[in-house]
Structures are given as structure tokens and as C-alpha cells.
Amino acid sequence: MPPDTLPDLATRIRQRIDSRTKPQGALGRIEALGAQIAELQGTERPVMDRCTLILIAADHGIAREGVSAYPQAVTGQMLANFLAGGAAATVFAAQAGVAVQVVDAGVLTPPAPHPALIDRRLGPGTDSFLHGPAMTPAQAQAALDHGAALAGAAPGQALALGEMGIGNTASAAMLAHRLTGLPLDRLVGRGTGLDDAGLAHKRAVLERAAARLPGRPSASQAMAEYGGFEIVMMAGAMIGAGRARRAVLVDGFIASAAATLALALAPDIRPALVFAHRSAEAGHGALLTHLGAEPLLDLGMRLGEGTGALLAWPILRAAGGMMRDMAGFDDAGVSGPAAQPAP
């Protein structure tokens, strides 16, 4: 066949999926996911057998305004728990065979030195965005750059991103609100478990913070004004991985806010994003709808840490295996579908 008549990659991928030993469409969303992976890697036989989880922790000045049910000391304590392998994310990662990297992006009370801890500290947490910018433009750019470098150094064809930071649902809600224009009351949830009075207080604080900066800020301005070190670093990692044509498993609400920021800064990375699960955090459904994303799982989870992304990894790996290893009708000596009678 002359080169100018060869089918394009997308057509070849579709033909390969339809010629596997199954009725067309029988694997449902796995087929679409397989096509996404194949197009991302630029081949009909993609490799998807290794994933790394990057867990990034940082504290938030907005937590001092009483927007979380937990004290800020928990961030550093959980960072130590990640390093010890005792958190849900590290347990899930071990079960799934996923390597874990733990990053201190700016924890208020960091744990004792640990050989596995990656130090990318930008300060002892952000400032309270109720009163002024959460970080300087230089810190925001450094967070993006660190994230991209972390993604570049992490092994595997897929990257899962997790986070820890008391107060980060407040930061994620503000970022999502300022980047998308979605109403704040649709994005603010209970986070770590606020009661009704605590939720009302959190909404009131965030409404005051939003009023501090009228108009629609640019993505760069929004991330400095309202972001968290770990959220911006996650966005940088997504951009770095996406531009390297590696799949990014997007976790829950906070990771989706980071993805919203990443897409605002680098819309070309969208084909790399795989939305892993629908969080039970109130704002996640609204944000997913805005992004036009349909996640793979809905398990009623709202922990963060990359837990939903880790549970979605075996699905992503299976989709890659379907594309690479599943036999075709001719290969396996299996009869294909019979020709349909003419109407």
C-alpha cells in the first residue's frame, strides 16, 4: 500500500482493537482507555507495565483560619507515616507493585531526616490567602519546575500523584473557583470531616478570600494567590509527564484542581490525563463535569493521597495489555463475526 494511502494511527488503533478476539465494543471503556494509551505513546502496541506514585506534602496558611477539623501538625505526622509505609496510599502501592516517592514541598513541622524523603521545601507552608497571596510568583514557578523535574525522573509509563496537607481542600476549592468560574458553594466541602457549623465557617472564610481579589485572575496569578505548594507541584508534574507522553492518573478533588491548573497552563497535556475516581468530596463532581471527565471508579472515597489513582492503575495496565498482548482473530485461529445480511 502506498504510504499516502496508509491509515492514520487512530484508524490503525481502532482496527487493532476491533480485530481482537472479542465482539466489537465488548470491553467497553477499556477499549477507549487502550486507544488513549496507544495514541499517547504513538503506537498500536503500547507498553504500560510500570507506574510511580509521587506523594507530595505541604502545609497551608489558610488552615490557621479554622477551615479544617484536624491540626496542622497532622501533615508532618502523615509524612512520617508515608515514609514508614503505614498509610493507605503506601499500602495500596505495595499491593499494586507501584514505586513510591515521598516529597516535602513545605511542611510546617517536617519529620526527622529520612533517606527516602525528597526535600523540595519552598517554605514552612504557604501564607494565609485570606489576607494576601499564598505564595510569591517565584515560589509558584519553583513549585511548577520541581514538579516537572520530579515527573521527569520518576520511572514508568504512568504517573500517579498523591498529596497531603491540612487545609488543602480549601486551597483546591479556591483554585477551582477562580480558574473555572464555578460557584464557590458548589466546590466547598467538609474536607477532613467538618460538621455543619465548621462547613459554614469554611465557606464564609473562602468567600472573604475570593472577594479580596475581584475579577478573573490568570492561571499564573490564581496559583500564587490561592495555591498550595503541593498542589502547584502536582500541576507541574502533570505538565512534565504529559509533555513526555506519559499517562497521568488523576486522583480525587485536590488532584483534579491541580489538573485544572495544569490544563489552564498547558492545554496540550489533556490526552495524557486519566481521571481515576469520583471523590465523595462535595466539589469533585462539579469539577469533573466542568472538565468533561468521566472517572473510572466511584467507590465513595475521599482520602486523597493518590489512593484512587492507585486503585485505577490495574485498569490502566489491563488496557495496555489488551492493546499489546491480546490475540487477533487471525492470530488465534478464531472465527470472526459473520457478515451481516444486507437490509
TAKAJO-V807397 format. One record per residue. RES is the residue in one letter. PHI is phi in whole degrees, 0 to 359 (none if undefined). PSI is psi as a letter, one per 30 degrees, with the letter a starting at -180 (none if undefined). Layout:
RES	PHI	PSI
RES	PHI	PSI
//
This chain:
M	none	k
P	303	k
P	306	e
D	284	f
T	251	g
L	295	k
P	295	l
D	288	l
L	302	e
A	301	e
T	293	e
R	296	e
I	297	e
R	297	e
Q	296	e
R	295	e
I	300	e
D	288	f
S	266	g
R	288	l
T	281	i
K	192	l
P	296	k
Q	301	k
G	81	g
A	291	f
L	264	g
G	53	b
R	291	f
I	297	e
E	293	e
A	295	e
L	293	e
G	299	e
A	296	e
Q	298	e
I	297	e
A	296	e
E	295	e
L	298	e
Q	274	f
G	74	h
T	208	l
E	285	f
R	238	i
P	290	l
V	254	k
M	215	i
D	230	g
R	213	k
C	225	k
T	239	k
L	262	k
I	254	j
L	257	j
I	244	k
A	241	k
A	196	l
D	258	l
H	232	k
G	298	f
I	296	f
A	298	f
R	292	f
E	270	g
G	77	h
V	264	g
S	230	l
A	279	f
Y	245	l
P	285	l
Q	296	f
A	301	f
V	297	e
T	301	e
G	295	e
Q	296	e
M	289	e
L	301	e
A	296	e
N	295	e
F	300	e
L	295	f
A	276	f
G	81	g
G	260	g
A	270	l
A	304	e
A	297	e
T	288	e
V	294	e
F	298	e
A	297	e
A	297	e
Q	296	e
A	268	f
G	70	h
V	257	k
A	291	k
V	239	k
Q	240	k
V	249	k
V	236	k
D	265	j
A	268	f
G	151	i
V	274	k
L	297	e
T	238	i
P	293	l
P	286	l
A	299	l
P	307	k
H	216	k
P	297	f
A	269	f
L	280	k
I	266	j
D	266	j
R	231	h
R	297	k
L	250	g
G	143	l
P	278	h
G	93	l
T	281	l
D	279	l
S	286	j
F	282	g
L	291	e
H	251	f
G	180	a
P	300	k
A	293	e
M	209	l
T	279	l
P	303	e
A	294	e
Q	296	e
A	299	e
Q	294	e
A	297	e
A	297	e
L	301	e
D	295	e
H	299	e
G	299	e
A	297	e
A	292	e
L	299	e
A	297	e
G	296	e
A	271	f
A	283	k
P	284	l
G	111	l
Q	269	f
A	225	l
L	232	k
A	252	k
L	236	k
G	233	l
E	214	l
M	213	k
G	179	j
I	301	k
G	98	f
N	282	f
T	290	f
A	293	e
S	296	e
A	297	e
A	297	e
M	294	e
L	300	e
A	299	e
H	299	e
R	286	f
L	276	e
T	251	f
G	82	g
L	297	k
P	300	k
L	299	e
D	291	f
R	275	f
L	252	f
V	270	k
G	235	a
R	278	f
G	58	c
T	283	g
G	122	h
L	296	k
D	279	a
D	300	e
A	294	e
G	295	e
L	294	e
A	297	e
H	296	e
K	300	e
R	301	e
A	297	e
V	297	e
L	289	e
E	296	e
R	294	e
A	294	e
A	293	e
A	292	f
R	296	f
L	232	i
P	290	l
G	83	a
R	255	j
P	288	l
S	290	l
A	299	e
S	296	e
Q	291	e
A	298	e
M	291	e
A	285	e
E	288	e
Y	233	f
G	281	l
G	248	l
F	304	e
E	288	e
I	291	e
V	293	e
M	295	e
M	299	e
A	299	e
G	298	e
A	295	e
M	297	e
I	295	e
G	298	e
A	292	e
G	297	e
R	287	f
A	270	g
R	61	h
R	247	k
A	288	k
V	239	j
L	275	j
V	271	k
D	283	b
G	261	b
F	298	e
I	291	e
A	296	e
S	290	e
A	295	e
A	297	e
A	295	e
T	298	e
L	295	e
A	300	e
L	291	e
A	294	e
L	274	e
A	213	i
P	299	f
D	292	f
I	274	f
R	307	e
P	299	f
A	275	f
L	275	k
V	240	j
F	278	j
A	282	e
H	206	l
R	262	j
S	287	l
A	281	f
E	299	k
A	307	e
G	279	f
H	292	e
G	300	e
A	296	e
L	291	e
L	299	e
T	298	e
H	300	e
L	280	f
G	67	h
A	252	k
E	244	j
P	290	l
L	285	e
L	231	l
D	216	j
L	244	g
G	71	g
M	272	l
R	205	h
L	275	e
G	81	b
E	66	g
G	87	g
T	297	e
G	293	e
A	297	e
L	295	e
L	290	f
A	277	f
W	303	e
P	300	f
I	290	e
L	298	e
R	295	e
A	297	e
A	296	e
G	295	e
G	296	e
M	302	e
M	293	e
R	272	e
D	247	f
M	289	k
A	288	l
G	271	l
F	302	e
D	294	e
D	299	e
A	269	f
G	68	h
V	256	k
S	292	k
G	279	a
P	298	k
A	289	k
A	298	k
Q	279	k
P	295	k
A	296	k
P	294	none
//
